[in-house]
Amino acid sequence: MQVADRETVLGNFDNATFTHFGVTSSFFEWEGKYFVRTEGPDGDLHEYEVAYTFGVRPLQQYLVAFPGGRYQTLSLSWDARPAADGGQRWFDLHPDEKIAPDDELHWTAPIARRPDLSPRF
């Protein structure tokens, strides 16, 4: 896990887009920071700043900061393999299904929605 910057981000944030089940997400860089515009918890598109990268190869995931000190991993990931091997592209971790914003598996859902998965401290 590393801070998202020019040295660590492998994904295409050069105004790239990716469409999955009718939701078109866009990835861009602005003033040295990385952003994704994608579906939020209300079903509308919102811009989220990428705070951290997670992993390197064969895929890299991106973490977004949410209120209360919580971080969520985007379900959109970067395939860091060479293009000749099918990489250098965005993909969704749930390729065959649309995860609705009110679903506990949506990328914005806090684990607190699932009492059976909540930490037991």
FENKA-V918638 format. One line per field, one symbol per residue. ss: DSSP state (H for helix, E for strand, - for the rest). phi: phi as a letter, one per 20 degrees, with the letter a starting at -180 (. if undefined). psi: psi as a letter, one per 20 degrees, with the letter a starting at -180 (. if undefined). Layout:
ss = ???
phi = ???
psi = ???
This chain:
ss = -EE----------EEEEEEE--EEEEEEEE--EEEEEEE-----EEEEEEEEEE----EEEEEEEEHHHEEEE--EEEE---HHH---EEEE------------------HHH--------
phi = .cgfbfedfefedelfcbdclndeeccbdblmddccdbfefeneececeeecdcncceccdcddecgnnedcefeecdeefggfenembebdfdfdbeefgeefefgefffffdgfdffde
psi = pqpoahhhphrokmkqqppoliooqqprppljqpqporpaijirpqppppgqqorfqiqprpppprqjjqpqpqiprpojrqhhjjalqqrqimhjqpoqhjqiiqhipqiiinhiiqqn.
